[in-house]
Amino acid sequence: MDKKTRICIIGGGPAGLSAGMYLEQKGYENYTILERSDRVGGKCWSPHYNGRRYEMGAIMGVPSYYAVKDVEDFCGITHDGPKLNRNYKNRDGKVIEPFEPKKNILKIPRLLKMKKQIKQLGEILETKYKGYDVNGHRGVSEGRYDGYAVTPGREKVEGVNENLKDLAMPFKDFCAKNGVELTQDVWIGPYTSFGYGYFDEIPAAYVLKYLDFQTCMNFVKVNLWTWKDGTQYIWEQLDAHLKNPARLNSEISHIERVNGKVYVTVNGNTEEYDKLIVTAPLYCADGNNGATNGFVDYADARDDEKEYFSKIDYERYTVQAVLTKPEDHPEISYYVFDNMVKERLGHLMVYYRRWKDQIDQVITTYALRTHKDMKEVPYEECNKMVLEDLKTMKNPASEVINKWSVYYFPHIYSEDYRNGWYEKVEAMQGKYDTYYAGEIMSFGDMDETAEYSRELVDRFF
Ligand SMILES: Cc1cc2nc3c(=O)[nH]c(=O)nc-3n(C[C@H](O)[C@H](O)[C@H](O)COP(=O)(O)OP(=O)(O)OC[C@H]3O[C@@H](n4cnc5c(N)ncnc54)[C@H](O)[C@@H]3O)c2cc1C
């Protein structure tokens, strides 16, 4: 492609900004990033409180966040945040240590079995499911893998492996098929409580591409990265280092793609581009937080775009930032496994104490309001339930200082996955001078989205 190609990138979150970085590194400088809000970072949102930053969105990374590391190197920054530490409570607020045999004498046989199954899962992922963890979903439903390996060298790998078709099934069924049901006890912590849905509804592909074996073990060992000034800082820094920083407050009202050109009407003016990269939501069935619409709503979406994108669902992940009285401040972050089941939809699943050395800092709470087979828990109701749960946990909130329910983890379900949704959408890349990136194309975390942008630039530009 001509290096002078005019490229419009929609969205100034991790996917859009890193697309800018990788394009620039490849010699494309004629790119424009349009960001609708008044800040960059998207779901990496780190507001200030009392001289420090807390996290309303993304919190952490793992040592295999290679694309995030690319960004850090590009900007000369590093992961310099507070160490994460956590413990567990049951739904009645009692501290438990579910993985400690001495504290669970009666559960020892189950814990031993679980340990064995974890080892077993690690082995089959390397052998039977070779290629499961490459970034993106291209080819999986056809029993192929094609992408970058999650290794320091991030080698391009491709191959045929019929077993990969199993990744379309819900993770719960995938575990049952392979006789490793108890591994869910470990995978659920960094999965469901982090807002990515329930194992009986979400295809194993999403679970295992995000929580590949090594990443899950890093969560178990709390071998995690955080950033002192929040994850938003990573993307603010990237924005500041790009030749073309994102244009904030860009309201796109229309996009027309004709005769090999892309016309974007932004804040009332129509601009001409050659190519479009969409990292913002493609489809939003009910923008119930009022802030989200989909690409199909403002672009001249074609029939195939409408057809496929209308299959996308997303999670309603709900975060509240609260203050507590000093005597009620939690001494550590807590996971509440009892609340990570769909029967407890809308309840507090995890709460995060970020700054260990100060008790006047914000605590953030996390709950899910949707399951594909259940009625959505209304936003305000969920917020009330979480505040009640905090009381039960004996860490009552004295004040709520921030909250949001965000368009989170767009995904498709097993049937569409099995029927080749990703193959069809990947085949549409570039068809209307348009490329699709961001969470739906890989997974809803900072690194998978940035890595996908890297691959997209590599493949098509
Ligand atoms: C509570 C929470 C906790 C999380 N925890 C973690 C974590 O610990 N680790 C991790 O790696 N990830 C975590 N994530 C996920 C991570 O933040 C996202 O996966 C990542 O930000 C996705 O990047 P993105 O660029 O694809 O999308 P987004 O971050 O959503 O960015 C999209 C951008 O597009 C903009 N936009 C939308 N529509 C338009 C439009 N029409 N025109 C122009 N711009 C538009 C938005 O304003 C936004 O800035 C968390 C997210 C949340 C909400």
The ligand as an ORCA input file, in Angstrom:
! r2SCAN-3c Opt
* xyz 0 1
  C     -13.929     -2.353     34.557
  C     -12.951     -2.823     33.532
  C     -11.860     -3.563     33.926
  C     -10.936     -4.005     32.980
  N      -9.809     -4.662     33.401
  C      -8.848     -4.929     32.504
  C      -7.581     -5.387     32.960
  O      -7.328     -5.493     34.169
  N      -6.636     -5.666     32.022
  C      -6.872     -5.493     30.692
  O      -5.971     -5.754     29.888
  N      -8.042     -5.037     30.239
  C      -9.031     -4.735     31.116
  N     -10.211     -4.198     30.685
  C     -10.508     -4.198     29.255
  C      -9.773     -3.135     28.449
  O      -9.911     -1.883     29.056
  C     -10.379     -3.093     27.058
  O     -10.416     -4.374     26.508
  C      -9.574     -2.210     26.126
  O      -9.612     -0.881     26.601
  C     -10.160     -2.289     24.720
  O      -9.545     -1.377     23.867
  P     -10.307     -0.863     22.562
  O      -9.496      0.225     22.001
  O     -10.637     -2.016     21.705
  O     -11.725     -0.320     23.089
  P     -12.053      0.836     24.109
  O     -11.095      0.872     25.229
  O     -13.485      0.661     24.425
  O     -11.852      2.147     23.242
  C     -12.736      2.505     22.232
  C     -12.690      4.005     22.032
  O     -13.545      4.341     20.952
  C     -14.265      5.515     21.290
  N     -15.480      5.536     20.491
  C     -16.596      4.800     20.625
  N     -17.480      5.109     19.671
  C     -16.914      6.061     18.904
  C     -17.325      6.788     17.760
  N     -18.520      6.595     17.226
  N     -16.483      7.693     17.225
  C     -15.252      7.905     17.778
  N     -14.811      7.264     18.857
  C     -15.626      6.344     19.421
  C     -14.519      5.367     22.777
  O     -14.814      6.629     23.367
  C     -13.209      4.768     23.244
  O     -12.274      5.756     23.595
  C     -11.133     -3.710     31.618
  C     -12.218     -2.938     31.229
  C     -13.117     -2.488     32.175
  C     -14.265     -1.635     31.756
*
